[in-house]
Amino acid sequence: MEPTVEAQEKKSAFVAVLGRPSAGKSTLVNRFCGQKVAIVSPVPQTTRNAIRGIVNREEGQIVFVDTPGRHLSERKFNRRLMDVAGKALGQADLVLYVLDASRKAGAEEAAMAEELRNHAPVLVAAINKTDSPGADVEAAREFLRGKFPGLEDSRVFPLSALTGEGAGPLLARLFSLAPPGEAAYPADYYTDQDLPFRIAEIIREKAIHRLREELPHSLYVEVADAELREEGSLLWVRAFIITERESQKGMIVGKGGALIRSIRQAALEDLNRIFDWKIYLDLRVKAAKDWRHNDRLLRKLIDR
């Protein structure tokens, strides 16, 4: 007779989620968690931090650590992002390598695979975007065979993070591979992000979706104040979208303030879905010259 779930030893694992920029890592983590844990956009390297998404099931708990996409660059800002991914990789019990089936493997993919080579015994691969035009699952499988000769087919999962097709079997496999252990977080947690960070990320996502070219990379969001009012029913927030140059402020504000109003409204729609309070958002724009070269600020923003 098989032991009941209650009698079985609970599983617990930290899973580092790695891959190239825009491979769909954040979308997949959100899919697993059933909640918006990580912001998503088509702009590469939207993720700047190690974002933890927590999945609780009868078998135990898995903590997914979403990381910035692996990008070949010597810029200080990008090197910081790579340090975040490297740290998550070093602390993980399992590694989830996400590949984009709609893009050919190039130098960045090869570098990503080389970085993961020593972690092959604990690696599981997700071939994402199988529903995208031009997706070539077999080419992705062939790439994995070449880079990880010992990787079993039972650890390779074609899927669509966007629709959820194929995500269930992958999650089940990760739980089966997870070692026994105590849960790291309470059972009602789906992320450990603090309130100001979650608000700032939602605002940044909405700004990214409405801005073009390099501007999304030159901004961050600072929540200056967040306090409960009206006997705890209203969360009052003042936040700043901060860019590198004074000349960029007008691009974010837009003609007659139209763009920043659009960012504010879209952010409020998400925030009111996520939180139980009614949200009031006072959103402004200011400049912090060359902030991407400020080591102290980068530590504050990225090394969370």
C-alpha positions as CSV (number, residue, x, y, z in Angstrom):
1,M,0.0,0.0,0.0
2,E,1.4,3.4,-1.0
3,P,1.9,5.9,1.8
4,T,-0.5,8.8,1.9
5,V,0.8,12.3,0.9
6,E,0.5,13.3,4.6
7,A,2.8,10.4,5.6
8,Q,5.4,11.1,2.9
9,E,8.3,13.4,3.6
10,K,7.7,16.9,2.3
11,K,9.8,18.3,-0.5
12,S,11.5,21.7,-0.5
13,A,13.7,23.3,-3.2
14,F,15.0,26.6,-4.5
15,V,14.9,26.5,-8.3
16,A,17.1,29.0,-10.2
17,V,15.4,30.1,-13.4
18,L,17.9,31.1,-16.1
19,G,18.0,31.8,-19.8
20,R,18.5,34.4,-22.4
21,P,16.7,37.8,-22.3
22,S,13.0,37.5,-23.3
23,A,13.0,33.6,-23.2
24,G,9.8,33.8,-21.1
25,K,11.3,33.1,-17.6
26,S,9.1,35.6,-15.8
27,T,5.9,34.5,-17.6
28,L,6.7,30.9,-16.6
29,V,7.2,31.8,-13.0
30,N,3.9,33.7,-13.0
31,R,2.2,30.7,-14.5
32,F,3.5,28.4,-11.8
33,C,2.5,30.7,-9.0
34,G,-0.9,31.6,-10.4
35,Q,-0.2,35.2,-9.5
36,K,1.7,38.2,-11.0
37,V,5.0,37.8,-9.2
38,A,7.4,39.1,-11.9
39,I,6.7,41.9,-14.3
40,V,6.7,41.0,-18.0
41,S,7.5,43.0,-21.2
42,P,9.1,42.4,-24.6
43,V,12.0,44.6,-23.7
44,P,15.1,42.4,-22.9
45,Q,16.3,42.4,-19.3
46,T,13.1,43.7,-17.8
47,T,13.9,41.6,-14.8
48,R,16.7,43.2,-12.7
49,N,16.5,41.3,-9.4
50,A,16.2,37.8,-8.1
51,I,12.4,37.6,-8.0
52,R,11.1,34.8,-5.8
53,G,7.8,33.1,-6.6
54,I,6.6,30.4,-4.2
55,V,4.5,27.3,-5.1
56,N,2.9,25.3,-2.3
57,R,1.4,21.9,-3.0
58,E,0.6,18.8,-1.0
59,E,4.1,17.5,-1.9
60,G,5.8,20.5,-0.4
61,Q,7.2,23.9,-1.5
62,I,9.2,25.1,-4.5
63,V,10.7,28.6,-4.5
64,F,11.4,29.7,-8.0
65,V,14.1,32.4,-8.3
66,D,13.6,34.3,-11.5
67,T,16.8,36.0,-12.7
68,P,17.9,38.6,-15.3
69,G,18.4,37.2,-18.8
70,R,22.0,36.2,-19.7
71,H,23.3,39.0,-21.9
72,L,26.8,39.4,-23.4
73,S,27.9,42.8,-22.3
74,E,30.7,44.5,-20.4
75,R,28.6,47.4,-19.2
76,K,28.6,47.9,-15.4
77,F,24.8,47.7,-15.2
78,N,24.7,44.4,-17.2
79,R,27.5,42.9,-15.2
80,R,25.5,43.6,-12.0
81,L,22.6,41.8,-13.5
82,M,24.7,38.8,-14.4
83,D,26.0,38.7,-10.8
84,V,22.4,38.4,-9.6
85,A,21.9,35.3,-11.9
86,G,25.2,33.8,-10.8
87,K,24.4,34.2,-7.1
88,A,21.0,32.5,-7.6
89,L,22.6,29.7,-9.5
90,G,25.1,29.1,-6.7
91,Q,22.4,28.8,-4.1
92,A,19.9,26.6,-6.0
93,D,18.9,23.0,-5.4
94,L,17.7,22.7,-9.0
95,V,18.2,24.7,-12.1
96,L,15.5,25.4,-14.7
97,Y,17.0,26.4,-18.0
98,V,14.4,28.2,-20.3
99,L,15.1,28.3,-24.0
100,D,13.1,30.2,-26.6
101,A,12.0,27.8,-29.4
102,S,11.3,30.6,-31.8
103,R,14.9,31.9,-31.8
104,K,18.0,30.2,-33.1
105,A,20.7,29.4,-30.6
106,G,23.6,31.9,-31.0
107,A,26.6,33.1,-29.0
108,E,24.5,34.2,-26.0
109,E,22.7,30.8,-25.9
110,A,26.1,29.0,-26.1
111,A,27.5,31.1,-23.3
112,M,24.4,30.4,-21.2
113,A,24.7,26.7,-21.7
114,E,28.5,26.8,-20.9
115,E,27.7,28.6,-17.6
116,L,25.2,25.8,-16.8
117,R,27.4,22.9,-17.8
118,N,28.7,22.2,-14.3
119,H,25.1,22.1,-13.0
120,A,23.9,19.5,-15.5
121,P,23.1,16.9,-12.7
122,V,20.4,19.2,-11.3
123,L,19.3,20.8,-14.5
124,V,15.8,20.7,-16.1
125,A,15.1,22.4,-19.5
126,A,12.0,24.1,-20.6
127,I,11.7,24.7,-24.4
128,N,9.3,27.7,-24.3
129,K,7.2,29.5,-26.9
130,T,6.3,26.3,-28.8
131,D,3.1,28.1,-29.9
132,S,5.1,31.0,-31.6
133,P,5.4,31.3,-35.4
134,G,8.7,29.6,-36.5
135,A,9.1,27.7,-33.3
136,D,11.6,24.8,-33.8
137,V,11.4,22.4,-30.9
138,E,13.7,19.8,-32.5
139,A,16.4,22.4,-33.0
140,A,16.2,23.3,-29.4
141,R,16.4,19.6,-28.4
142,E,19.4,19.1,-30.7
143,F,21.1,22.1,-29.0
144,L,20.5,20.6,-25.6
145,R,21.9,17.2,-26.7
146,G,25.1,18.9,-27.9
147,K,25.6,20.9,-24.8
148,F,24.3,18.5,-22.2
149,P,25.0,14.9,-23.6
150,G,23.8,13.3,-20.3
151,L,20.5,15.2,-20.0
152,E,17.6,12.7,-20.0
153,D,14.6,13.3,-22.2
154,S,12.5,13.1,-19.0
155,R,14.1,16.4,-18.0
156,V,13.2,18.3,-21.2
157,F,9.8,19.9,-21.5
158,P,8.4,21.7,-24.6
159,L,5.7,24.2,-23.4
160,S,4.0,27.5,-23.7
161,A,4.3,29.7,-20.6
162,L,1.8,32.1,-22.2
163,T,-1.0,29.5,-22.5
164,G,0.1,27.1,-19.8
165,E,0.3,24.1,-22.2
166,G,2.9,21.7,-20.9
167,A,3.7,23.7,-17.7
168,G,1.9,21.2,-15.4
169,P,4.1,18.2,-16.2
170,L,7.2,20.4,-15.8
171,L,6.1,21.5,-12.4
172,A,5.3,17.9,-11.4
173,R,8.8,16.8,-12.5
174,L,10.5,19.6,-10.5
175,F,8.6,18.5,-7.4
176,S,9.7,14.9,-8.0
177,L,13.3,16.0,-8.2
178,A,13.2,18.3,-5.1
179,P,15.0,17.0,-2.0
180,P,13.2,16.4,1.3
181,G,13.1,19.4,3.5
182,E,11.1,22.0,5.5
183,A,9.3,24.8,3.7
184,A,11.2,28.1,3.6
185,Y,8.0,30.2,3.7
186,P,4.5,30.0,5.2
187,A,2.0,28.1,3.1
188,D,0.0,31.2,2.2
189,Y,3.0,33.0,0.6
190,Y,3.4,33.2,-3.2
191,T,6.2,35.8,-3.1
192,D,8.4,37.4,-0.5
193,Q,8.7,40.8,-2.1
194,D,8.0,43.8,0.1
195,L,5.2,46.3,-0.7
196,P,7.3,49.2,-2.1
197,F,9.2,46.9,-4.4
198,R,6.0,45.3,-5.8
199,I,4.5,48.7,-6.4
200,A,7.6,50.0,-8.0
201,E,7.9,47.0,-10.4
202,I,4.3,47.3,-11.5
203,I,4.8,51.0,-12.3
204,R,8.1,50.2,-14.2
205,E,6.3,47.5,-16.2
206,K,3.6,50.0,-17.4
207,A,6.3,52.6,-18.2
208,I,8.3,50.1,-20.2
209,H,5.3,49.1,-22.3
210,R,4.7,52.7,-23.3
211,L,8.2,53.8,-24.0
212,R,10.5,53.1,-27.0
213,E,14.0,52.1,-27.8
214,E,16.6,52.6,-25.0
215,L,14.5,54.7,-22.6
216,P,13.1,51.7,-20.7
217,H,16.7,50.8,-19.7
218,S,17.5,54.2,-18.4
219,L,14.7,54.4,-15.8
220,Y,13.8,53.0,-12.5
221,V,11.0,53.6,-10.0
222,E,11.3,54.8,-6.4
223,V,8.4,54.6,-4.0
224,A,8.9,57.5,-1.7
225,D,5.9,57.0,0.5
226,A,3.3,54.3,1.1
227,E,0.9,54.6,4.0
228,L,-2.5,53.3,5.0
229,R,-5.3,55.9,5.4
230,E,-9.0,56.0,6.0
231,E,-8.9,53.4,8.8
232,G,-6.8,51.0,6.7
233,S,-9.0,50.9,3.6
234,L,-6.8,53.2,1.4
235,L,-3.2,52.8,0.5
236,W,-1.7,56.2,-0.4
237,V,1.4,56.0,-2.5
238,R,3.8,58.6,-3.9
239,A,6.3,57.3,-6.5
240,F,8.8,58.7,-8.9
241,I,9.8,57.4,-12.3
242,I,13.5,58.3,-12.4
243,T,15.4,58.7,-15.6
244,E,19.0,59.6,-16.4
245,R,18.7,63.0,-18.1
246,E,16.5,66.0,-17.7
247,S,15.7,65.9,-21.5
248,Q,14.1,62.5,-21.0
249,K,11.5,63.6,-18.5
250,G,9.2,65.1,-21.1
251,M,9.2,61.8,-23.1
252,I,7.8,60.1,-20.0
253,V,5.3,62.8,-19.1
254,G,4.1,63.1,-22.7
255,K,2.1,65.8,-24.4
256,G,-0.1,67.5,-21.9
257,G,0.8,64.8,-19.4
258,A,-1.0,62.1,-21.4
259,L,1.7,59.4,-21.2
260,I,2.2,59.6,-17.4
261,R,-1.5,59.5,-16.9
262,S,-1.7,56.4,-19.0
263,I,1.1,54.8,-17.0
264,R,-0.6,55.7,-13.7
265,Q,-4.0,54.3,-14.8
266,A,-2.5,51.0,-16.0
267,A,-0.5,50.6,-12.8
268,L,-3.6,51.3,-10.7
269,E,-5.6,48.7,-12.5
270,D,-3.0,46.0,-11.7
271,L,-2.4,47.3,-8.1
272,N,-6.1,47.2,-7.3
273,R,-6.3,43.6,-8.6
274,I,-3.3,42.5,-6.5
275,F,-4.0,44.2,-3.2
276,D,-7.1,44.4,-1.0
277,W,-6.8,48.1,-0.4
278,K,-8.1,50.9,-2.6
279,I,-4.9,52.5,-4.1
280,Y,-4.2,56.2,-4.6
281,L,-1.1,56.8,-6.6
282,D,0.7,60.1,-6.9
283,L,3.1,59.5,-9.8
284,R,5.8,62.0,-10.8
285,V,9.0,62.1,-12.9
286,K,12.5,63.3,-12.0
287,A,16.1,62.8,-13.2
288,A,19.1,61.3,-11.6
289,K,22.1,61.9,-13.9
290,D,23.9,58.7,-15.1
291,W,22.3,56.6,-12.3
292,R,23.4,53.4,-14.1
293,H,27.0,54.3,-13.2
294,N,26.3,54.9,-9.5
295,D,27.6,51.9,-7.6
296,R,25.8,52.7,-4.4
297,L,22.5,53.1,-6.1
298,L,23.0,49.9,-8.2
299,R,23.6,47.9,-5.0
300,K,20.4,49.3,-3.6
301,L,18.3,48.6,-6.7
302,I,19.8,45.2,-7.8
303,D,21.4,43.5,-4.8
304,R,18.2,43.0,-2.9
